[in-house]
Amino acid sequence: MTGATKNNIKTEKQAEREMTFWEHLEELRWHLVRSVIVLFLLAIAAFLMREFIFDQIILAPKETSFFTYRVLCSLGKWLSVDALCIGTVPLEIINIRMSGQFITHIYVSVMMALVVAFPYLLWEIWSFIRPALLPREKMYSKGAVFFSTLLFILGMLFSYYLIVPLTINFFSSYQVSEEVSNTIALNSYISTVVSVTLATGLVFELPILVFFLSKVGILTPAFMKKNRKYVLVILLTLSAIITPPDIFSQILVCIPLLVLYEFSILISARVMKKQAAELAG
């Protein structure tokens, strides 16, 4: 590295450190303003795409022809397991509030805007905190926005095509008595689909969280391996809650979550190994 380059980096770091509290606050304000504008525009676009978003995305998992139901039923026939042929009873959804459909429309539009804008929001957050990082920290966090977005999308797809259909099928078909039929309220259905999908997307951020916790020394691979059996119990319990009462559905949900946890252990181990090599050098 030339002396001129070093001086430029040093000058840049000095300029960043000389920013006052109010200048940092002003910088944060503009990041927030841009984020709100993007969310607002995307929410309007989602509001105008009502038929596609509701008919083709949000309400699709309740239909008996949904992709997941067809795949599971084909798998059940191949394995001679009739329990996998779920989703055979159409789900009826009703609206019981005067403004229910309009409010739901706005709510779904905002949630869709948050999902679509997720990469941009991460980039805005990264742009704000990046100047405060040391060169080594910047190097370690390269690709953070990309991998965080990728894991979030994978989590949402996993939830949408597996957890959400299983959850809908289980709760819509569960009856305490044959005298009580299930007619699901619109807001209940929407909140279930949205919350489960977003929550799973955030759960898939576990490797990123483990990476940073390992970097600061809070989490170690030894600790994660030691508590693996407790995590297994938690994941099996979670799978049993959100899936129909058969072992095949529980395994289908639990295995990807276990793989994610094991992958996080490898990430933690790699971080610790790299830190040890730097200390030794």
Backbone bond lengths (Angstrom), bond angles and torsions (degrees), N, CA, C in turn:
res aa  C-N    CA-C-N  psi(-1)  N-CA   C-N-CA  omega(-1)  CA-C   N-CA-C  phi
1 M - - - 1.467 - - 1.526 109.14 -
2 T 1.315 118.11 129.52 1.460 121.78 -177.68 1.517 110.76 -74.24
3 G 1.361 114.11 163.71 1.460 118.63 179.74 1.505 112.20 -65.28
4 A 1.350 116.07 -34.98 1.475 119.69 179.68 1.517 111.09 -64.82
5 T 1.332 115.48 -40.55 1.470 119.69 178.81 1.511 110.94 -63.88
6 K 1.350 115.57 -43.63 1.468 119.65 178.76 1.518 111.06 -61.42
7 N 1.322 116.66 -40.42 1.469 120.26 -179.94 1.519 110.98 -66.05
8 N 1.354 116.35 -38.57 1.470 119.97 179.17 1.519 110.76 -64.18
9 I 1.360 115.62 -43.06 1.464 119.64 178.98 1.523 110.08 -63.98
10 K 1.336 115.53 -42.52 1.466 119.91 -179.79 1.521 111.29 -63.40
11 T 1.355 115.24 -42.30 1.470 119.11 178.83 1.519 111.12 -64.32
12 E 1.333 115.64 -40.64 1.471 120.01 178.43 1.512 111.49 -62.21
13 K 1.340 117.37 -44.63 1.460 121.29 179.45 1.528 110.98 -64.05
14 Q 1.361 116.16 -39.39 1.463 119.09 178.88 1.513 111.14 -65.08
15 A 1.336 115.95 -38.47 1.471 119.69 179.48 1.514 110.77 -65.92
16 E 1.358 115.55 -37.99 1.448 119.27 179.75 1.519 110.98 -68.07
17 R 1.347 117.09 -38.29 1.452 120.58 -177.23 1.523 112.06 -75.53
18 E 1.354 116.72 -20.89 1.457 119.82 -177.52 1.523 112.46 -84.76
19 M 1.324 117.46 -2.31 1.459 120.19 177.47 1.520 110.30 -64.63
20 T 1.305 116.36 133.71 1.455 121.22 -179.51 1.526 110.11 -79.71
21 F 1.332 114.77 171.22 1.459 120.03 178.73 1.514 111.19 -59.77
22 W 1.320 118.00 -41.13 1.464 121.89 -178.14 1.526 111.00 -69.88
23 E 1.342 116.87 -32.73 1.461 119.84 176.27 1.534 110.85 -67.46
24 H 1.333 116.36 -39.83 1.464 120.26 175.38 1.533 110.13 -63.37
25 L 1.314 115.99 -40.24 1.463 120.16 179.92 1.524 110.82 -65.57
26 E 1.333 116.13 -39.22 1.461 120.20 177.47 1.529 111.22 -64.98
27 E 1.342 115.17 -40.51 1.458 119.96 177.43 1.529 111.16 -61.98
28 L 1.333 116.23 -43.57 1.455 121.24 178.14 1.520 110.92 -62.42
29 R 1.322 116.08 -39.37 1.464 120.63 -179.27 1.517 111.35 -59.96
30 W 1.329 117.26 -42.24 1.455 120.03 -179.16 1.524 111.97 -70.50
31 H 1.322 117.15 -33.54 1.459 119.70 174.61 1.530 110.24 -63.16
32 L 1.327 115.84 -41.87 1.465 120.43 179.33 1.523 111.44 -67.86
33 V 1.329 116.51 -40.16 1.472 120.42 179.93 1.517 110.80 -62.43
34 R 1.324 116.55 -46.49 1.466 119.62 178.97 1.525 111.51 -62.81
35 S 1.317 117.03 -39.72 1.462 120.99 179.85 1.524 110.96 -64.36
36 V 1.322 116.61 -43.67 1.468 120.95 -179.93 1.520 110.94 -64.68
37 I 1.340 116.93 -40.28 1.469 120.61 179.08 1.524 110.73 -62.10
38 V 1.344 116.32 -45.79 1.471 120.61 179.27 1.529 110.45 -61.89
39 L 1.333 117.00 -44.51 1.462 120.53 179.19 1.523 111.00 -62.42
40 F 1.318 116.47 -41.90 1.467 120.87 -179.49 1.525 111.39 -62.45
41 L 1.338 117.18 -45.57 1.462 121.08 -179.36 1.536 111.23 -66.20
42 L 1.332 116.43 -41.14 1.461 119.68 178.90 1.534 111.52 -68.17
43 A 1.323 116.63 -35.23 1.463 120.16 177.65 1.533 110.51 -65.01
44 I 1.330 117.16 -39.24 1.464 120.67 176.83 1.524 110.45 -63.55
45 A 1.349 115.54 -44.13 1.466 119.79 179.10 1.534 110.65 -61.37
46 A 1.343 116.16 -42.13 1.467 119.97 178.99 1.520 111.03 -66.33
47 F 1.322 116.92 -37.20 1.469 121.36 179.00 1.529 110.56 -61.85
48 L 1.332 116.68 -37.78 1.459 121.16 -178.77 1.526 112.37 -77.04
49 M 1.337 116.62 -18.29 1.474 120.95 179.79 1.525 110.52 -99.61
50 R 1.320 115.99 41.18 1.460 122.28 -173.26 1.528 113.25 -56.19
51 E 1.310 117.58 -51.20 1.462 120.52 -174.41 1.530 111.57 -62.03
52 F 1.320 117.22 -44.56 1.465 120.25 -179.03 1.520 111.18 -65.53
53 I 1.332 117.63 -46.50 1.459 121.48 -175.90 1.526 111.79 -66.09
54 F 1.318 117.41 -42.89 1.463 120.11 -178.29 1.524 112.01 -78.99
55 D 1.323 117.39 -50.89 1.464 119.94 -174.26 1.523 113.10 -72.85
56 Q 1.337 116.67 -39.52 1.456 120.38 -174.22 1.530 113.84 -94.57
57 I 1.335 118.12 -18.54 1.476 119.79 -176.21 1.534 111.50 -119.85
58 I 1.319 117.34 -65.72 1.461 121.23 -171.57 1.527 112.17 -66.26
59 L 1.318 117.72 -47.71 1.466 121.15 -175.33 1.530 113.52 -89.17
60 A 1.310 117.39 -7.30 1.467 120.65 -177.06 1.533 113.44 -59.99
61 P 1.346 120.26 -40.88 1.475 119.31 -177.47 1.526 114.82 -64.55
62 K 1.315 119.07 -12.59 1.468 120.02 179.26 1.523 112.19 -87.02
63 E 1.323 116.32 -10.84 1.459 120.29 -177.92 1.526 110.77 -82.30
64 T 1.327 116.32 143.68 1.469 120.66 -179.55 1.522 112.19 -67.55
65 S 1.333 117.64 -18.36 1.463 121.70 -179.95 1.528 112.70 -91.76
66 F 1.324 117.48 8.58 1.463 120.30 -178.58 1.530 110.21 -60.49
67 F 1.322 115.43 145.41 1.470 122.67 -174.95 1.526 112.60 -51.16
68 T 1.323 117.99 -45.35 1.468 121.89 -176.25 1.524 111.50 -62.87
69 Y 1.333 116.83 -43.08 1.462 120.31 -179.51 1.530 111.10 -62.63
70 R 1.324 116.10 -40.67 1.461 119.46 -179.22 1.528 111.64 -66.99
71 V 1.343 116.01 -40.54 1.465 120.31 179.75 1.527 110.76 -67.39
72 L 1.340 116.94 -45.12 1.465 120.31 -179.63 1.529 111.38 -63.90
73 C 1.321 116.42 -38.78 1.467 119.56 -179.67 1.527 110.47 -67.36
74 S 1.339 116.53 -40.08 1.463 120.00 176.71 1.520 110.80 -63.42
75 L 1.352 115.33 -40.77 1.464 119.74 177.75 1.523 110.60 -65.53
76 G 1.341 116.88 -38.78 1.459 121.05 179.13 1.521 112.34 -64.53
77 K 1.331 116.40 -38.94 1.469 119.84 178.10 1.529 110.58 -67.22
78 W 1.330 115.78 -37.96 1.457 120.01 -179.67 1.528 111.59 -67.80
79 L 1.366 115.73 -36.89 1.462 120.75 179.69 1.523 112.57 -91.53
80 S 1.322 116.26 -2.49 1.475 121.73 -176.18 1.525 111.36 60.46
81 V 1.329 115.30 42.15 1.466 122.46 178.12 1.524 107.56 -120.32
82 D 1.314 116.64 96.92 1.464 121.28 -176.08 1.524 112.91 -65.11
83 A 1.344 116.80 -22.64 1.463 120.20 -177.39 1.522 112.71 -64.08
84 L 1.339 117.28 -20.15 1.461 119.96 -179.59 1.526 112.40 -79.70
85 C 1.334 117.58 -12.21 1.469 120.68 176.58 1.521 108.96 -83.31
86 I 1.324 115.35 80.58 1.463 121.31 -178.82 1.523 109.30 -105.14
87 G 1.311 115.58 178.61 1.457 119.88 178.03 1.515 113.72 69.33
88 T 1.320 117.02 27.84 1.462 120.45 -178.29 1.528 113.09 -88.07
89 V 1.340 116.61 -9.67 1.465 120.88 -179.51 1.526 109.19 -110.13
90 P 1.332 119.53 119.76 1.468 121.60 179.53 1.528 111.31 -59.77
91 L 1.315 115.52 141.77 1.461 121.22 -179.82 1.524 109.28 -97.08
92 E 1.319 115.97 127.14 1.461 120.67 179.22 1.527 109.61 -97.56
93 I 1.331 116.14 127.94 1.464 121.97 -179.36 1.521 108.60 -117.24
94 I 1.326 115.93 135.08 1.461 120.80 179.99 1.524 109.95 -126.66
95 N 1.318 115.44 159.29 1.460 122.21 174.52 1.524 108.24 -111.74
96 I 1.329 116.89 126.95 1.471 120.15 -175.80 1.529 112.65 -114.69
97 R 1.319 116.77 6.48 1.470 120.37 178.48 1.514 109.38 -118.07
98 M 1.337 116.56 145.06 1.457 121.43 -178.19 1.528 112.09 -57.76
99 S 1.333 115.84 -46.21 1.471 120.13 -178.69 1.521 112.12 -101.14
100 G 1.335 115.96 14.00 1.455 120.26 -173.28 1.523 114.30 -58.42
101 Q 1.322 116.65 -45.97 1.463 119.28 -176.53 1.523 111.83 -69.67
102 F 1.321 116.83 -37.33 1.464 120.21 179.31 1.528 110.74 -67.42
103 I 1.337 116.87 -45.50 1.465 120.34 178.96 1.526 110.85 -64.08
104 T 1.319 116.27 -40.42 1.464 120.63 177.28 1.519 110.65 -62.74
105 H 1.322 116.79 -39.17 1.463 121.44 178.29 1.532 110.42 -59.77
106 I 1.332 116.33 -45.71 1.466 120.48 179.46 1.530 110.68 -65.21
107 Y 1.331 116.23 -44.28 1.466 121.24 -178.79 1.535 111.34 -60.36
108 V 1.319 116.76 -46.76 1.461 120.74 -179.97 1.530 110.64 -65.09
109 S 1.336 117.22 -37.68 1.462 120.56 178.48 1.523 111.23 -61.56
110 V 1.327 116.59 -41.70 1.470 120.65 178.92 1.525 110.47 -67.29
111 M 1.336 117.04 -42.20 1.460 120.27 179.62 1.526 111.53 -64.56
112 M 1.313 116.86 -40.29 1.465 120.70 176.87 1.524 110.42 -64.00
113 A 1.323 116.54 -38.78 1.468 120.12 177.77 1.530 110.65 -63.08
114 L 1.332 116.77 -40.30 1.470 120.34 178.29 1.531 111.44 -63.29
115 V 1.317 116.04 -41.44 1.475 119.98 -179.40 1.519 110.65 -65.71
116 V 1.332 116.71 -48.74 1.461 120.69 -177.64 1.531 111.11 -66.47
117 A 1.332 116.55 -36.34 1.463 120.73 -177.09 1.527 112.88 -84.80
118 F 1.317 117.67 -1.20 1.472 120.40 -176.06 1.529 113.51 -52.37
119 P 1.340 119.84 -47.25 1.477 118.65 177.94 1.522 112.97 -60.67
120 Y 1.336 116.12 -40.87 1.464 119.41 -179.47 1.528 111.16 -66.56
121 L 1.324 117.09 -41.12 1.465 120.51 179.16 1.531 110.64 -63.15
122 L 1.325 116.33 -40.78 1.469 119.69 176.21 1.517 110.84 -61.47
123 W 1.327 116.00 -41.57 1.462 120.11 179.64 1.528 111.31 -63.80
124 E 1.321 117.60 -39.01 1.466 120.64 177.76 1.534 110.61 -64.60
125 I 1.323 116.53 -42.25 1.468 119.93 177.86 1.520 110.16 -62.79
126 W 1.327 115.89 -44.16 1.464 121.08 -179.97 1.532 110.89 -63.72
127 S 1.321 116.70 -40.97 1.465 120.66 179.94 1.521 111.48 -63.06
128 F 1.323 116.48 -31.48 1.462 119.99 -179.55 1.529 112.42 -75.71
129 I 1.341 116.92 -41.43 1.473 119.16 -175.62 1.532 112.48 -89.10
130 R 1.323 118.46 -16.30 1.466 121.16 -175.65 1.522 113.58 -58.79
131 P 1.337 119.78 -44.38 1.472 118.66 -178.96 1.528 114.10 -60.11
132 A 1.331 117.33 -23.64 1.465 120.33 -177.91 1.527 112.56 -84.50
133 L 1.340 117.51 -7.36 1.452 120.98 -177.42 1.521 111.41 -85.58
134 L 1.315 115.43 150.70 1.456 121.60 173.80 1.525 109.27 -76.08
135 P 1.357 118.00 158.14 1.475 120.34 -179.62 1.524 112.80 -52.87
136 R 1.337 117.85 -40.51 1.456 120.60 179.88 1.529 110.48 -65.68
137 E 1.339 116.88 -39.86 1.461 120.78 179.50 1.529 111.05 -66.34
138 K 1.325 116.30 -36.76 1.459 120.08 176.92 1.525 110.64 -64.61
139 M 1.333 115.72 -39.37 1.457 119.92 -179.98 1.525 110.97 -64.56
140 Y 1.340 116.95 -42.32 1.460 121.07 -178.40 1.520 112.28 -68.89
141 S 1.317 116.38 -28.39 1.462 119.60 -174.94 1.522 113.25 -96.92
142 K 1.331 116.65 12.84 1.462 119.60 175.80 1.528 110.04 -61.65
143 G 1.298 116.64 137.36 1.460 120.83 178.80 1.513 113.79 79.67
144 A 1.340 117.83 6.48 1.468 120.51 -177.39 1.525 111.03 -61.47
145 V 1.330 116.92 -42.73 1.463 120.51 -179.31 1.527 110.16 -65.46
146 F 1.332 116.94 -44.13 1.459 120.80 -178.55 1.527 111.66 -62.84
147 F 1.332 116.80 -50.24 1.465 119.71 -176.93 1.529 111.91 -69.75
148 S 1.332 117.60 -34.18 1.461 120.44 176.61 1.526 110.35 -64.10
149 T 1.336 116.11 -42.62 1.462 120.65 178.36 1.518 111.10 -65.24
150 L 1.339 116.26 -43.26 1.461 120.73 -179.60 1.525 111.51 -61.04
151 L 1.333 117.10 -45.65 1.461 120.98 -179.91 1.526 111.01 -65.99
152 F 1.326 116.94 -38.64 1.459 121.07 178.92 1.529 111.05 -62.67
153 I 1.333 116.55 -44.02 1.462 120.97 179.51 1.525 110.72 -66.10
154 L 1.338 117.29 -42.97 1.458 120.74 177.67 1.529 111.36 -60.78
155 G 1.333 116.26 -41.14 1.455 120.41 178.21 1.511 112.60 -63.61
156 M 1.325 116.28 -41.32 1.462 119.80 179.61 1.527 111.27 -68.05
157 L 1.326 117.09 -39.75 1.463 120.06 178.18 1.527 110.89 -65.73
158 F 1.334 116.12 -41.59 1.463 120.52 177.42 1.523 110.81 -60.35
159 S 1.322 115.90 -42.53 1.463 120.31 -179.79 1.530 111.38 -69.24
160 Y 1.324 115.98 -44.67 1.469 120.50 -175.21 1.522 112.44 -65.25
161 Y 1.337 115.63 -39.00 1.463 119.04 -175.57 1.521 114.22 -95.12
162 L 1.337 117.89 -6.90 1.460 118.12 179.36 1.531 112.38 -131.91
163 I 1.331 117.09 -59.10 1.465 119.13 -174.92 1.521 111.77 -67.69
164 V 1.323 117.77 -46.06 1.471 120.67 -178.10 1.526 112.26 -61.38
165 P 1.345 120.28 -49.46 1.471 118.77 178.32 1.523 113.37 -60.79
166 L 1.343 116.85 -40.15 1.460 119.78 179.34 1.527 111.36 -65.74
167 T 1.328 115.15 -39.73 1.468 119.70 178.98 1.522 111.10 -65.56
168 I 1.326 116.65 -47.25 1.466 121.32 179.79 1.517 110.54 -60.46
169 N 1.321 116.21 -46.10 1.462 119.82 -177.86 1.531 111.63 -63.34
170 F 1.327 116.17 -41.88 1.462 119.42 -177.16 1.528 111.57 -66.11
171 F 1.331 116.89 -52.20 1.464 119.74 -175.37 1.525 112.71 -72.75
172 S 1.328 117.63 -30.01 1.466 119.39 -180.00 1.526 111.94 -76.35
173 S 1.337 116.92 -23.48 1.465 120.40 -179.21 1.530 113.01 -100.35
174 Y 1.337 116.66 -8.46 1.465 119.64 -178.81 1.530 109.83 -76.77
175 Q 1.337 116.48 132.09 1.466 121.27 -179.48 1.524 110.09 -136.53
176 V 1.324 115.27 134.97 1.461 119.94 174.19 1.522 110.28 -79.95
177 S 1.342 115.31 -22.23 1.458 121.23 178.87 1.519 109.17 -159.48
178 E 1.312 117.25 149.37 1.454 121.08 177.55 1.526 111.80 -67.83
179 E 1.319 115.83 -14.35 1.461 120.43 178.83 1.531 111.75 -77.91
180 V 1.337 116.02 -12.97 1.469 120.77 -177.70 1.522 108.69 -113.52
181 S 1.327 116.47 116.20 1.464 120.96 179.09 1.526 110.24 -96.16
182 N 1.309 116.36 156.27 1.464 121.78 179.74 1.526 110.59 -99.17
183 T 1.304 115.29 113.48 1.459 122.39 170.77 1.523 105.77 -124.73
184 I 1.314 116.74 107.39 1.457 122.10 -167.93 1.525 111.77 -84.41
185 A 1.336 115.66 134.98 1.459 120.83 176.37 1.522 110.02 -72.58
186 L 1.324 115.86 146.53 1.460 121.59 -176.41 1.529 111.90 -58.08
187 N 1.335 116.61 -47.86 1.467 119.22 -176.76 1.523 112.08 -65.59
188 S 1.343 117.27 -31.67 1.454 121.06 177.69 1.526 110.54 -67.87
189 Y 1.321 116.54 -43.59 1.456 120.81 178.94 1.529 110.86 -63.32
190 I 1.324 116.10 -48.72 1.464 120.80 -177.16 1.529 111.14 -62.28
191 S 1.326 117.02 -45.34 1.466 120.08 -178.52 1.524 111.12 -63.40
192 T 1.335 116.83 -35.66 1.465 120.14 178.24 1.517 111.05 -66.20
193 V 1.325 117.19 -48.82 1.462 121.28 -178.95 1.523 111.16 -61.97
194 V 1.321 116.81 -47.05 1.465 121.32 -176.17 1.526 111.09 -67.88
195 S 1.334 117.25 -47.51 1.460 120.11 -176.24 1.524 112.19 -66.00
196 V 1.335 116.64 -42.98 1.471 120.04 -179.82 1.526 110.32 -65.28
197 T 1.328 117.09 -42.61 1.466 120.68 -178.18 1.520 111.77 -66.25
198 L 1.334 116.99 -48.27 1.463 120.36 -179.68 1.526 111.49 -66.09
199 A 1.334 117.07 -40.45 1.461 120.71 -179.68 1.523 111.16 -61.98
200 T 1.331 116.79 -42.05 1.463 120.23 179.15 1.521 110.90 -67.58
201 G 1.331 116.87 -37.92 1.459 120.19 176.02 1.519 111.43 -59.46
202 L 1.325 116.95 -40.25 1.466 121.08 178.69 1.530 111.18 -71.93
203 V 1.351 117.51 -36.02 1.469 120.86 177.41 1.527 110.89 -61.08
204 F 1.322 116.60 -34.15 1.464 120.50 179.94 1.527 112.36 -71.40
205 E 1.324 117.31 -5.14 1.460 120.89 174.21 1.531 111.60 -81.55
206 L 1.337 116.55 3.62 1.461 121.41 -177.84 1.524 113.48 -52.81
207 P 1.346 120.69 -45.63 1.470 119.30 178.98 1.524 113.55 -58.88
208 I 1.328 116.93 -37.36 1.468 119.84 178.57 1.524 110.16 -66.38
209 L 1.340 116.36 -43.31 1.456 120.82 178.80 1.523 110.78 -62.97
210 V 1.335 116.61 -43.27 1.464 120.97 179.27 1.529 110.75 -62.55
211 F 1.318 116.45 -38.55 1.464 120.88 179.50 1.530 111.09 -58.23
212 F 1.328 116.71 -50.70 1.465 119.91 -177.22 1.528 111.82 -71.82
213 L 1.337 117.83 -35.98 1.463 119.73 177.15 1.533 111.14 -66.91
214 S 1.318 116.29 -33.67 1.464 120.16 176.84 1.524 110.50 -70.88
215 K 1.328 116.70 -35.43 1.458 120.85 179.47 1.516 111.49 -62.54
216 V 1.318 117.38 -36.47 1.465 120.75 -178.02 1.525 111.70 -93.12
217 G 1.327 117.51 0.71 1.461 121.31 174.48 1.513 115.70 85.07
218 I 1.316 118.12 10.78 1.464 120.56 -179.78 1.528 111.04 -79.11
219 L 1.331 116.19 -34.14 1.458 121.25 -175.32 1.522 109.25 -122.19
220 T 1.328 116.10 140.81 1.460 121.39 178.60 1.533 109.53 -130.00
221 P 1.334 117.48 154.30 1.473 119.37 178.03 1.521 112.05 -62.74
222 A 1.338 117.29 -31.95 1.463 120.52 178.81 1.525 110.74 -62.95
223 F 1.323 116.14 -41.67 1.469 120.45 178.88 1.525 110.88 -64.96
224 M 1.332 116.82 -41.50 1.457 120.56 -178.88 1.530 111.07 -68.12
225 K 1.323 116.85 -38.14 1.469 119.97 177.95 1.531 110.65 -68.24
226 K 1.321 116.04 -39.51 1.461 120.68 -178.69 1.523 111.27 -62.58
227 N 1.325 116.88 -35.80 1.460 121.61 -176.69 1.531 112.46 -100.24
228 R 1.313 116.94 17.49 1.460 121.42 -178.83 1.539 111.38 -60.68
229 K 1.326 116.68 -39.56 1.469 119.44 -177.23 1.529 111.76 -66.02
230 Y 1.341 115.99 -34.24 1.466 118.63 177.88 1.529 110.29 -70.44
231 V 1.319 115.80 -39.01 1.463 119.94 177.23 1.519 110.41 -62.83
232 L 1.328 116.85 -40.18 1.461 121.09 178.58 1.521 111.39 -59.97
233 V 1.334 116.60 -43.15 1.466 120.93 178.58 1.528 110.28 -63.09
234 I 1.331 116.07 -42.47 1.461 120.58 -179.40 1.525 110.50 -63.67
235 L 1.334 116.95 -44.37 1.464 120.65 -178.88 1.522 111.63 -67.46
236 L 1.324 117.12 -38.87 1.467 119.90 177.76 1.528 110.97 -65.90
237 T 1.324 115.86 -39.24 1.470 119.89 177.66 1.516 110.88 -64.54
238 L 1.343 115.34 -44.00 1.464 119.94 178.17 1.519 110.87 -61.89
239 S 1.321 117.14 -42.96 1.458 121.34 179.43 1.523 111.37 -63.77
240 A 1.341 116.65 -38.18 1.460 120.65 179.92 1.526 111.55 -67.20
241 I 1.325 116.54 -31.70 1.464 120.82 -178.37 1.523 111.33 -72.77
242 I 1.332 116.72 -41.95 1.460 120.04 -170.49 1.524 113.20 -96.21
243 T 1.327 118.46 0.87 1.453 120.44 -179.45 1.524 110.77 -119.90
244 P 1.329 117.16 163.53 1.468 120.21 174.15 1.522 110.10 -61.60
245 P 1.344 117.88 159.14 1.466 121.21 -175.14 1.526 113.61 -77.16
246 D 1.346 116.34 61.65 1.459 119.86 172.42 1.527 108.07 -140.90
247 I 1.310 116.24 148.35 1.454 122.33 -171.34 1.521 112.61 -66.10
248 F 1.339 117.85 -31.68 1.460 120.67 -177.54 1.535 111.47 -65.91
249 S 1.317 117.10 -43.59 1.466 120.49 179.03 1.523 110.95 -64.70
250 Q 1.320 117.08 -39.66 1.457 120.99 179.17 1.523 111.28 -63.62
251 I 1.315 116.76 -40.71 1.463 120.85 178.98 1.528 110.76 -66.13
252 L 1.343 116.30 -41.08 1.461 120.58 -179.93 1.522 111.74 -58.71
253 V 1.316 117.19 -35.05 1.459 121.45 -179.76 1.522 111.06 -84.07
254 C 1.322 117.28 -38.97 1.466 121.55 -172.60 1.526 113.04 -72.97
255 I 1.326 117.56 -38.97 1.467 120.28 -174.95 1.534 113.11 -58.35
256 P 1.344 120.35 -49.40 1.468 118.94 178.75 1.526 112.87 -60.44
257 L 1.325 117.89 -35.22 1.466 120.33 178.50 1.528 111.21 -67.82
258 L 1.329 116.62 -37.94 1.468 120.27 176.41 1.525 110.94 -66.58
259 V 1.319 116.60 -40.80 1.466 120.36 177.09 1.522 110.46 -60.42
260 L 1.318 116.27 -40.71 1.457 121.43 178.54 1.529 110.79 -62.39
261 Y 1.318 116.83 -41.02 1.465 121.11 179.59 1.530 110.52 -66.98
262 E 1.328 117.07 -43.95 1.459 120.45 179.13 1.523 110.95 -64.22
263 F 1.307 116.86 -37.35 1.461 121.35 176.72 1.532 110.42 -63.69
264 S 1.323 116.23 -37.03 1.467 120.43 177.59 1.523 111.18 -65.50
265 I 1.329 117.17 -35.57 1.468 120.84 176.81 1.533 110.16 -63.03
266 L 1.330 116.84 -42.65 1.460 120.88 178.55 1.522 111.24 -62.97
267 I 1.331 115.95 -39.05 1.467 119.93 178.22 1.523 110.32 -63.58
268 S 1.326 116.51 -45.33 1.456 120.90 179.33 1.532 110.95 -61.83
269 A 1.330 116.77 -41.90 1.463 121.11 179.69 1.527 111.09 -63.54
270 R 1.322 116.54 -40.08 1.463 120.03 179.93 1.524 110.80 -66.67
271 V 1.313 116.44 -40.17 1.464 119.94 178.70 1.527 110.47 -62.83
272 M 1.319 116.97 -45.76 1.460 121.02 -179.66 1.532 111.42 -64.24
273 K 1.327 116.25 -38.42 1.463 120.59 179.43 1.522 110.89 -65.29
274 K 1.325 116.55 -41.52 1.460 120.34 179.73 1.519 111.12 -67.11
275 Q 1.315 116.50 -40.12 1.468 120.02 177.87 1.524 111.31 -64.61
276 A 1.331 117.49 -39.90 1.460 121.23 178.09 1.518 111.17 -64.36
277 A 1.344 117.15 -40.09 1.471 121.02 178.62 1.532 111.40 -65.14
278 E 1.335 116.46 -36.81 1.465 119.53 178.46 1.527 111.24 -67.93
279 L 1.331 117.02 -39.79 1.463 120.63 178.03 1.522 111.31 -66.26
280 A 1.334 116.20 -37.58 1.461 121.08 -179.48 1.536 110.76 -70.26
281 G 1.325 115.39 -32.60 1.469 119.50 -179.83 1.513 111.95 -78.55
